[in-house]
Amino acid sequence: MSHEKRKPSVQLTLDKSLFNKLVSILELNSQANINDENLSSIAEKLKKKMLTYSVPRINDSDTEFVDVRYFPNEASDMIWQLLVRIEQENIEDYYSILINNREKK
């Protein structure tokens, strides 16, 4: 019985600029020594994976894109990486809005 390689089920297509921004965020997080839940080491792993396995392509309009694939746990890790970078100032209390919406149901 042959062993099939698992293919990551989450695909994200980014233009060149967004790809660079996402890898930059991972670089910042990996250098920040964020010990909570090993976020810095996870950032480094995600960055290495993106720079190894992502697929660059050019469309018919000569726009450069990158296809990135993640397993669901990696996609979850990526969301956490992005959330860590958000400044805590001037953020709307959407949780209260969520609670109010749920109470109206």
MODELLER restraints for C-alpha pairs under 7 A, 6 or more apart:
rsr = mdl.restraints
at = mdl.atoms
rsr.add(forms.Gaussian(group=physical.xy_distance, feature=features.Distance(at['CA:8:A'], at['CA:69:A']), mean=5.64, stdev=0.5))
rsr.add(forms.Gaussian(group=physical.xy_distance, feature=features.Distance(at['CA:8:A'], at['CA:70:A']), mean=5.00, stdev=0.5))
rsr.add(forms.Gaussian(group=physical.xy_distance, feature=features.Distance(at['CA:8:A'], at['CA:71:A']), mean=4.47, stdev=0.5))
rsr.add(forms.Gaussian(group=physical.xy_distance, feature=features.Distance(at['CA:9:A'], at['CA:69:A']), mean=6.96, stdev=0.5))
rsr.add(forms.Gaussian(group=physical.xy_distance, feature=features.Distance(at['CA:9:A'], at['CA:70:A']), mean=6.41, stdev=0.5))
rsr.add(forms.Gaussian(group=physical.xy_distance, feature=features.Distance(at['CA:9:A'], at['CA:71:A']), mean=5.70, stdev=0.5))
rsr.add(forms.Gaussian(group=physical.xy_distance, feature=features.Distance(at['CA:10:A'], at['CA:69:A']), mean=5.48, stdev=0.5))
rsr.add(forms.Gaussian(group=physical.xy_distance, feature=features.Distance(at['CA:10:A'], at['CA:70:A']), mean=5.00, stdev=0.5))
rsr.add(forms.Gaussian(group=physical.xy_distance, feature=features.Distance(at['CA:10:A'], at['CA:71:A']), mean=6.01, stdev=0.5))
rsr.add(forms.Gaussian(group=physical.xy_distance, feature=features.Distance(at['CA:10:A'], at['CA:72:A']), mean=6.51, stdev=0.5))
rsr.add(forms.Gaussian(group=physical.xy_distance, feature=features.Distance(at['CA:11:A'], at['CA:67:A']), mean=6.91, stdev=0.5))
rsr.add(forms.Gaussian(group=physical.xy_distance, feature=features.Distance(at['CA:11:A'], at['CA:68:A']), mean=5.74, stdev=0.5))
rsr.add(forms.Gaussian(group=physical.xy_distance, feature=features.Distance(at['CA:11:A'], at['CA:69:A']), mean=4.40, stdev=0.5))
rsr.add(forms.Gaussian(group=physical.xy_distance, feature=features.Distance(at['CA:11:A'], at['CA:70:A']), mean=6.37, stdev=0.5))
rsr.add(forms.Gaussian(group=physical.xy_distance, feature=features.Distance(at['CA:12:A'], at['CA:67:A']), mean=5.88, stdev=0.5))
rsr.add(forms.Gaussian(group=physical.xy_distance, feature=features.Distance(at['CA:12:A'], at['CA:68:A']), mean=5.17, stdev=0.5))
rsr.add(forms.Gaussian(group=physical.xy_distance, feature=features.Distance(at['CA:12:A'], at['CA:69:A']), mean=6.21, stdev=0.5))
rsr.add(forms.Gaussian(group=physical.xy_distance, feature=features.Distance(at['CA:13:A'], at['CA:65:A']), mean=6.72, stdev=0.5))
rsr.add(forms.Gaussian(group=physical.xy_distance, feature=features.Distance(at['CA:13:A'], at['CA:66:A']), mean=5.71, stdev=0.5))
rsr.add(forms.Gaussian(group=physical.xy_distance, feature=features.Distance(at['CA:13:A'], at['CA:67:A']), mean=4.53, stdev=0.5))
rsr.add(forms.Gaussian(group=physical.xy_distance, feature=features.Distance(at['CA:13:A'], at['CA:68:A']), mean=6.20, stdev=0.5))
rsr.add(forms.Gaussian(group=physical.xy_distance, feature=features.Distance(at['CA:14:A'], at['CA:65:A']), mean=5.56, stdev=0.5))
rsr.add(forms.Gaussian(group=physical.xy_distance, feature=features.Distance(at['CA:14:A'], at['CA:66:A']), mean=5.28, stdev=0.5))
rsr.add(forms.Gaussian(group=physical.xy_distance, feature=features.Distance(at['CA:14:A'], at['CA:67:A']), mean=6.49, stdev=0.5))
rsr.add(forms.Gaussian(group=physical.xy_distance, feature=features.Distance(at['CA:15:A'], at['CA:64:A']), mean=6.02, stdev=0.5))
rsr.add(forms.Gaussian(group=physical.xy_distance, feature=features.Distance(at['CA:15:A'], at['CA:65:A']), mean=4.27, stdev=0.5))
rsr.add(forms.Gaussian(group=physical.xy_distance, feature=features.Distance(at['CA:15:A'], at['CA:66:A']), mean=6.16, stdev=0.5))
rsr.add(forms.Gaussian(group=physical.xy_distance, feature=features.Distance(at['CA:16:A'], at['CA:64:A']), mean=5.69, stdev=0.5))
rsr.add(forms.Gaussian(group=physical.xy_distance, feature=features.Distance(at['CA:16:A'], at['CA:65:A']), mean=5.41, stdev=0.5))
rsr.add(forms.Gaussian(group=physical.xy_distance, feature=features.Distance(at['CA:16:A'], at['CA:66:A']), mean=6.59, stdev=0.5))
rsr.add(forms.Gaussian(group=physical.xy_distance, feature=features.Distance(at['CA:19:A'], at['CA:66:A']), mean=6.87, stdev=0.5))
rsr.add(forms.Gaussian(group=physical.xy_distance, feature=features.Distance(at['CA:23:A'], at['CA:47:A']), mean=5.95, stdev=0.5))
rsr.add(forms.Gaussian(group=physical.xy_distance, feature=features.Distance(at['CA:26:A'], at['CA:43:A']), mean=4.99, stdev=0.5))
rsr.add(forms.Gaussian(group=physical.xy_distance, feature=features.Distance(at['CA:26:A'], at['CA:44:A']), mean=6.66, stdev=0.5))
rsr.add(forms.Gaussian(group=physical.xy_distance, feature=features.Distance(at['CA:26:A'], at['CA:47:A']), mean=5.92, stdev=0.5))
rsr.add(forms.Gaussian(group=physical.xy_distance, feature=features.Distance(at['CA:26:A'], at['CA:81:A']), mean=6.95, stdev=0.5))
rsr.add(forms.Gaussian(group=physical.xy_distance, feature=features.Distance(at['CA:27:A'], at['CA:44:A']), mean=6.90, stdev=0.5))
rsr.add(forms.Gaussian(group=physical.xy_distance, feature=features.Distance(at['CA:29:A'], at['CA:40:A']), mean=5.39, stdev=0.5))
rsr.add(forms.Gaussian(group=physical.xy_distance, feature=features.Distance(at['CA:29:A'], at['CA:43:A']), mean=6.04, stdev=0.5))
rsr.add(forms.Gaussian(group=physical.xy_distance, feature=features.Distance(at['CA:30:A'], at['CA:40:A']), mean=4.03, stdev=0.5))
rsr.add(forms.Gaussian(group=physical.xy_distance, feature=features.Distance(at['CA:30:A'], at['CA:41:A']), mean=6.13, stdev=0.5))
rsr.add(forms.Gaussian(group=physical.xy_distance, feature=features.Distance(at['CA:30:A'], at['CA:43:A']), mean=5.20, stdev=0.5))
rsr.add(forms.Gaussian(group=physical.xy_distance, feature=features.Distance(at['CA:30:A'], at['CA:44:A']), mean=5.30, stdev=0.5))
rsr.add(forms.Gaussian(group=physical.xy_distance, feature=features.Distance(at['CA:31:A'], at['CA:40:A']), mean=6.84, stdev=0.5))
rsr.add(forms.Gaussian(group=physical.xy_distance, feature=features.Distance(at['CA:32:A'], at['CA:40:A']), mean=6.68, stdev=0.5))
rsr.add(forms.Gaussian(group=physical.xy_distance, feature=features.Distance(at['CA:33:A'], at['CA:40:A']), mean=5.47, stdev=0.5))
rsr.add(forms.Gaussian(group=physical.xy_distance, feature=features.Distance(at['CA:34:A'], at['CA:40:A']), mean=5.15, stdev=0.5))
rsr.add(forms.Gaussian(group=physical.xy_distance, feature=features.Distance(at['CA:43:A'], at['CA:81:A']), mean=6.80, stdev=0.5))
rsr.add(forms.Gaussian(group=physical.xy_distance, feature=features.Distance(at['CA:50:A'], at['CA:68:A']), mean=6.77, stdev=0.5))
rsr.add(forms.Gaussian(group=physical.xy_distance, feature=features.Distance(at['CA:54:A'], at['CA:66:A']), mean=6.42, stdev=0.5))
rsr.add(forms.Gaussian(group=physical.xy_distance, feature=features.Distance(at['CA:54:A'], at['CA:67:A']), mean=5.71, stdev=0.5))
rsr.add(forms.Gaussian(group=physical.xy_distance, feature=features.Distance(at['CA:54:A'], at['CA:68:A']), mean=4.82, stdev=0.5))
rsr.add(forms.Gaussian(group=physical.xy_distance, feature=features.Distance(at['CA:55:A'], at['CA:66:A']), mean=5.44, stdev=0.5))
rsr.add(forms.Gaussian(group=physical.xy_distance, feature=features.Distance(at['CA:55:A'], at['CA:67:A']), mean=5.05, stdev=0.5))
rsr.add(forms.Gaussian(group=physical.xy_distance, feature=features.Distance(at['CA:55:A'], at['CA:68:A']), mean=6.62, stdev=0.5))
rsr.add(forms.Gaussian(group=physical.xy_distance, feature=features.Distance(at['CA:56:A'], at['CA:65:A']), mean=5.79, stdev=0.5))
rsr.add(forms.Gaussian(group=physical.xy_distance, feature=features.Distance(at['CA:56:A'], at['CA:66:A']), mean=4.30, stdev=0.5))
rsr.add(forms.Gaussian(group=physical.xy_distance, feature=features.Distance(at['CA:56:A'], at['CA:67:A']), mean=6.35, stdev=0.5))
rsr.add(forms.Gaussian(group=physical.xy_distance, feature=features.Distance(at['CA:57:A'], at['CA:64:A']), mean=5.89, stdev=0.5))
rsr.add(forms.Gaussian(group=physical.xy_distance, feature=features.Distance(at['CA:57:A'], at['CA:65:A']), mean=5.29, stdev=0.5))
rsr.add(forms.Gaussian(group=physical.xy_distance, feature=features.Distance(at['CA:57:A'], at['CA:66:A']), mean=6.01, stdev=0.5))
rsr.add(forms.Gaussian(group=physical.xy_distance, feature=features.Distance(at['CA:58:A'], at['CA:64:A']), mean=4.55, stdev=0.5))
rsr.add(forms.Gaussian(group=physical.xy_distance, feature=features.Distance(at['CA:58:A'], at['CA:65:A']), mean=5.98, stdev=0.5))
